[in-house]
């Protein structure tokens, strides 16, 4: 099947040809006709499957076909020696919500590329930067708005954005928005939208919470599932190294200097950890940069551009910062810290297995992270091969516990929960019965 078979309008076909796109990906083949029929959609697709184009192309076509010719106001305005009619400002017809700034920017770029011949305008709003240029675009009027939840609500409260004319809603990377705690913001935004609208819901994974959210948003949706969780696993070469935490940095340097690593994305658990890894790599004469939420948008974009242009060999990132980053032909992914959630392992290694291309994913696992490794193996239904022959092999015993790590266990309980309880007057009392004394 080619894009011509999808009955796309000429301006979009021309844009696709200019970009060298001729064959739609599986999710595009299935999703585009459904969206053009104005049906709600529930799509499950891994990163790198062409998901953005799957909703951007039909949205552009729908808005192009429904676009009314600009009607002049009653009173003409004078421009030099001639009179011209002032055009009515565009109203937002389609809203795309994404979890991160990077993903929002990339979605906006896709709309600009595919819709450059349609006259449909889009803009992107996100936090971490001044809102001046964003509000200026909004004042000029746009057809499509791509936004992150926080900045969107902020601009709504400032009366810069009116959602009363929205015809199409897209929730992209819904599972990541859930992980990042945006669920309440999403519900508030949806409450401001017209009830009569088309809703498109995309998520790489479908945990129960996501299914529940989708059921409250969608009406008789068409369900599309592309690439099971194991497909990414099948195209990516994986291995795990058992190594003590202090030796992880030495092992990373050893592999980067002695193995054929063209480019690498290194994942850490924390922002501080990302900065530390980037620093010791640069100290070892390995060009690297870190990208995380504490960096300014300009710094993050500069780091990403330098990496794409091969000015830096290694990009160190947290899970949230890396979400939506599109890097072609990434050779290696390193899990410097094992992911807390096994689903994140799929997202991480998917950076190097995009669009079915192969790659290598290497994980560093210390004695307290064995639990996470077991959960990952359970998810992908096959044990990750262990590399025994390396200079920093750890002989530490498994200290992660049988069921759940101590760190995760403690985080779900209040301090002193075992020694104190509430009495009938909701006072903290020792389990022996004495009232807890204030510390002096």
C-alpha positions in Angstrom: 0.0 0.0 0.0 1.2 3.5 -0.8 0.0 6.9 0.5 -1.9 7.4 -2.7 -4.2 4.5 -1.7 -5.2 6.4 1.5 -7.0 9.1 -0.6 -5.0 12.0 0.8 -5.4 15.5 -0.6 -2.8 16.7 -3.1 -1.1 19.2 -0.8 -0.3 16.5 1.7 0.7 14.0 -0.9 3.2 16.6 -2.3 4.6 17.2 1.1 5.1 13.5 1.7 6.8 13.0 -1.7 9.1 15.9 -0.9 10.1 14.2 2.3 10.7 10.9 0.6 7.8 9.1 2.1 6.0 6.7 -0.2 5.0 3.6 1.9 2.9 4.2 5.1 3.9 2.2 8.2 1.4 -0.4 9.6 -0.1 2.0 12.1 -0.5 4.7 9.4 -2.2 2.2 7.2 -4.7 1.3 9.9 -5.2 4.6 11.7 -5.4 7.2 8.9 -8.7 5.8 7.3 -10.3 5.5 10.8 -9.5 9.0 11.7 -10.6 10.3 8.3 -14.0 8.6 9.0 -14.2 10.8 12.2 -14.2 7.8 14.6 -12.5 7.7 18.0 -9.4 5.7 18.2 -7.4 3.8 20.8 -4.0 3.1 19.5 -1.2 1.0 21.1 2.1 1.4 19.4 5.7 1.4 20.3 8.0 4.4 19.6 9.4 4.6 16.1 6.4 3.1 14.4 5.3 6.3 12.7 2.6 7.1 15.2 2.9 10.9 14.9 2.2 10.9 11.2 -0.6 8.5 11.8 -2.6 11.2 13.5 -1.0 14.4 12.0 -1.8 13.6 8.4 -5.5 12.9 8.8 -6.0 15.8 11.1 -4.4 18.1 8.5 -6.7 16.7 5.9 -9.9 17.0 8.0 -9.1 20.7 8.8 -8.2 21.5 5.2 -11.4 20.1 3.9 -13.5 21.8 6.5 -11.6 25.1 6.2 -13.9 27.9 5.4 -12.7 30.8 3.1 -11.7 33.7 5.3 -14.6 36.1 5.6 -13.8 39.8 5.8 -15.1 41.9 8.6 -17.7 44.5 7.8 -15.3 47.4 7.9 -12.3 47.5 5.6 -9.0 48.8 6.9 -6.7 51.1 5.0 -3.3 49.8 4.0 -1.3 52.6 2.2 -3.3 53.7 -0.8 -5.6 50.7 -0.9 -8.2 49.1 1.3 -8.0 45.5 2.5 -10.4 43.5 4.6 -9.1 42.2 7.9 -9.4 38.5 8.1 -11.0 36.8 11.1 -8.6 35.2 13.6 -8.3 31.4 13.4 -9.7 29.4 16.3 -8.1 26.3 17.7 -9.7 23.2 16.1 -7.3 20.5 17.1 -5.5 20.0 20.4 -2.6 17.6 20.9 -1.4 17.0 24.4 2.1 15.5 25.0 3.9 14.7 28.2 7.3 16.4 27.4 8.6 19.5 25.7 10.8 17.5 23.4 7.9 15.4 22.1 5.7 18.5 21.8 8.4 20.2 19.6 8.8 17.1 17.4 5.0 16.8 16.9 4.8 20.4 16.0 7.6 20.0 13.4 5.7 17.0 11.9 2.6 19.1 11.5 4.6 21.9 9.9 6.3 19.4 7.4 3.1 17.5 6.4 0.9 20.6 6.3 3.2 23.2 4.7 1.0 23.3 1.6 -2.3 23.3 3.3 -2.4 26.8 5.0 -3.2 25.1 8.3 -1.3 26.8 11.1 0.0 25.2 14.3 2.0 26.2 17.3 3.6 24.6 20.3 3.3 25.7 23.9 5.4 24.2 26.8 6.9 25.2 30.1 10.5 26.0 30.9 10.7 29.0 28.6 9.2 32.4 28.4 5.6 32.4 27.2 6.0 35.6 25.2 6.6 34.1 21.8 4.0 31.4 22.4 1.2 33.9 23.3 2.2 36.0 20.3 1.5 33.1 18.0 -1.8 32.4 19.8 -2.9 36.0 19.3 -2.3 35.6 15.6 -4.5 32.6 15.5 -3.8 28.9 15.0 -5.7 25.9 13.8 -3.7 23.2 15.7 -2.3 23.5 19.2 0.4 21.1 20.6 0.9 21.5 24.3 2.2 20.1 27.5 -0.4 19.9 30.3 1.1 22.4 32.7 1.7 25.3 30.3 -1.7 24.6 28.6 -3.6 25.1 31.9 -1.5 28.1 32.7 -2.4 29.9 29.4 -6.0 28.8 29.7 -6.2 30.5 33.2 -4.6 33.6 31.6 -7.3 33.6 28.9 -4.9 33.2 26.1 -6.4 29.9 25.0 -10.1 29.1 24.3 -10.9 25.4 23.9 -14.6 25.9 23.1 -14.1 25.2 19.3 -12.0 22.0 19.6 -13.1 19.4 17.2 -10.2 16.9 17.6 -8.4 15.9 20.8 -5.2 13.8 20.7 -3.6 12.4 23.9 -0.1 11.2 22.9 2.1 9.0 25.1 -0.8 8.7 27.6 1.1 6.1 29.7 4.0 8.5 30.2 1.6 11.3 31.3 0.2 8.9 33.9 3.7 8.1 35.1 4.5 11.8 35.4 1.4 12.6 37.4 -0.5 14.6 34.8 -3.7 12.6 35.2 -5.5 15.3 37.1 -4.4 18.0 34.7 -5.6 15.9 31.8 -9.0 15.4 33.4 -9.3 19.1 34.0 -8.4 20.0 30.4 -10.9 17.4 29.1 -13.7 19.0 31.2 -13.1 22.3 29.3 -13.6 20.7 25.8 -16.8 20.4 23.9 -18.6 17.1 24.5 -19.0 16.6 20.7 -15.6 16.0 19.4 -13.3 13.3 18.0 -10.8 11.8 20.5 -7.6 10.0 19.6 -5.8 8.1 22.4 -2.2 6.8 21.9 -0.2 4.8 24.4 2.9 2.6 24.0 1.5 0.4 26.8 -1.9 -0.3 28.2 -1.9 -0.8 31.9 -5.3 -0.8 33.7 -5.1 2.8 34.7 -4.7 3.8 31.0 -7.6 1.6 29.9 -9.8 3.2 32.6 -8.8 6.7 31.4 -9.4 5.9 27.8 -12.9 4.6 28.6 -13.9 7.9 30.1 -12.6 9.9 27.1 -13.5 7.7 24.0 -16.8 6.8 22.5 -17.0 3.4 20.7 -13.3 3.7 19.7 -11.6 1.6 17.0 -8.8 -0.3 18.7 -5.4 -0.6 16.9 -2.5 -2.4 18.3 0.9 -2.3 16.5 4.0 -4.1 17.7 3.7 -6.1 20.9 6.0 -5.4 23.7 8.3 -8.2 22.6 8.8 -6.9 19.1 11.2 -4.2 20.3 13.0 -6.8 22.3 13.3 -9.1 19.3 15.2 -6.5 17.1 17.5 -5.2 19.9 20.6 -7.2 21.0 20.5 -7.2 24.8 22.9 -8.0 27.6 23.3 -7.4 31.3 26.5 -6.9 33.4 26.6 -7.7 37.1 28.7 -4.9 38.5 29.0 -3.1 41.9 27.7 0.4 41.9 31.1 2.1 42.4 32.5 0.2 39.3 29.6 1.2 37.0 31.4 4.3 35.7 34.6 2.3 35.1 32.7 -0.3 33.1 30.9 2.3 31.0 34.2 4.0 30.1 35.8 0.6 29.4 33.0 -0.3 26.9 32.9 3.1 25.2 36.6 3.0 24.6 37.1 -0.6 23.7 33.9 -1.6 21.9 32.5 -0.4 18.6 30.1 2.2 20.0 29.2 4.8 17.4 26.6 6.7 19.5 25.1 6.0 22.9 22.2 7.1 25.0 22.8 6.4 28.7 19.9 6.3 31.1 20.2 7.3 34.8 17.6 7.2 37.5 18.0 10.9 38.6 18.9 14.3 37.2 21.9 14.5 39.5 23.1 11.1 38.4 22.9 12.2 34.8 25.1 15.2 35.5 27.6 13.0 37.3 27.8 10.4 34.5 28.3 13.2 31.9 31.0 14.8 34.0 33.1 11.6 34.5 32.8 10.7 30.8 34.0 14.2 29.8 36.9 13.8 32.3 37.7 10.5 30.5 37.9 12.4 27.2 34.6 11.0 25.9 32.4 13.8 24.6 29.1 13.7 26.3 26.2 15.9 27.5 23.3 15.5 29.9 19.6 16.2 29.3 17.0 16.4 32.0 14.2 18.5 33.5 16.5 20.9 35.4 18.2 22.0 32.1 16.7 25.0 30.3 14.9 24.3 27.1 17.7 25.9 25.1 20.3 23.8 26.8 18.4 20.6 26.2 17.8 21.4 22.5 21.5 22.3 22.1 22.6 19.0 23.7 20.2 17.1 21.5 21.3 18.8 18.3 25.0 18.3 19.1 24.3 14.6 19.6 22.3 14.3 16.4 25.2 16.0 14.5 27.7 13.6 16.1 29.5 16.5 17.9 29.0 14.5 21.1 29.2 10.7 21.3 27.1 10.1 24.4 23.9 11.7 25.6 23.0 11.0 29.2 19.3 11.3 30.1 16.6 10.5 32.6 13.5 8.5 31.5 11.2 11.6 31.3 13.7 13.8 29.4 14.3 11.1 26.8 10.7 10.4 26.1 9.9 11.4 22.6 13.5 12.0 21.5 13.8 10.8 18.0 17.4 9.8 17.1 18.0 7.9 13.9 20.5 5.0 13.8 21.3 5.1 17.5 23.8 2.2 18.0 23.7 1.7 21.8 21.5 2.2 24.8 23.0 1.9 28.3 21.0 1.3 31.4 23.5 2.8 33.9 20.7 2.5 36.5 18.2 -0.2 36.1 14.7 1.2 35.5 12.3 1.1 38.5 9.4 0.0 36.3 9.9 -2.8 33.8 7.7 -1.0 31.2 10.4 1.7 31.2 12.9 -0.9 30.0 10.9 -1.3 26.8 10.8 2.5 26.3 14.5 2.8 26.9 15.8 0.1 24.6 13.2 1.2 22.0 15.4 4.2 21.4 17.8 2.0 19.5 15.3 -0.3 17.8 13.2 2.3 16.1 11.2 1.3 13.0 12.5 -2.2 13.2 16.2 -1.3 13.1 18.5 -3.3 15.2 20.7 -2.0 18.0 22.4 -2.9 21.3 21.0 -2.4 24.8 23.4 -3.0 27.7 22.3 -2.9 31.3 24.5 -2.5 34.5 22.9 -4.3 37.4 24.2 -4.0 41.0 23.2 -6.3 43.9 20.3 -4.1 45.0 18.8 -3.9 41.5 18.4 -7.7 40.9 14.7 -7.3 41.7 14.2 -4.9 38.8 16.0 -7.3 36.5 13.7 -10.2 37.5 10.7 -8.0 36.8 12.1 -7.1 33.3 12.8 -10.7 32.5 9.2 -11.6 33.5 7.8 -8.9 31.3 9.8 -9.7 28.1 9.3 -13.5 28.8 12.9 -14.3 28.3 16.0 -13.8 30.5 18.5 -11.2 29.3 21.9 -12.8 28.6 24.5 -12.1 31.3 28.0 -11.0 30.2 30.4 -12.9 32.6 33.7 -11.9 30.9 34.5 -8.3 31.9 37.1 -6.7 34.2 34.5 -5.4 36.7 32.5 -8.4 37.4 30.7 -8.3 40.8 30.6 -11.2 43.2 28.1 -9.4 45.5 25.1 -11.5 46.6 21.6 -10.5 45.5 20.6 -7.9 48.1 17.4 -6.8 46.4 15.1 -9.0 48.5 12.7 -11.7 47.4 9.7 -9.6 46.5 10.4 -5.8 46.6 13.4 -3.6 47.3 13.7 -2.0 50.7 13.8 1.5 49.2 10.5 1.0 47.4 9.0 -0.7 50.5 9.8 2.2 52.8 8.6 4.8 50.4 5.0 3.5 50.8 4.9 3.8 54.6 4.9 6.7 57.0 7.9 7.1 59.3 7.7 4.9 62.4 4.6 3.2 61.0 5.6 0.0 62.8 6.0 1.6 66.3 3.1 4.0 66.3 -0.6 4.0 65.4 -3.6 6.4 65.6 -5.9 6.3 68.7 -9.6 7.2 68.7 -8.7 10.9 68.8 -6.4 10.5 65.9 -3.3 11.1 68.1 -0.1 9.2 67.4 0.4 6.7 70.2 3.0 4.0 70.7 1.7 0.5 70.3 2.3 0.0 74.0 -0.3 2.7 74.6 1.8 5.7 75.6 1.3 9.0 73.7 4.2 9.9 71.4 6.3 12.6 72.9 7.5 15.5 70.9 11.2 15.5 70.2 13.2 18.2 71.8 
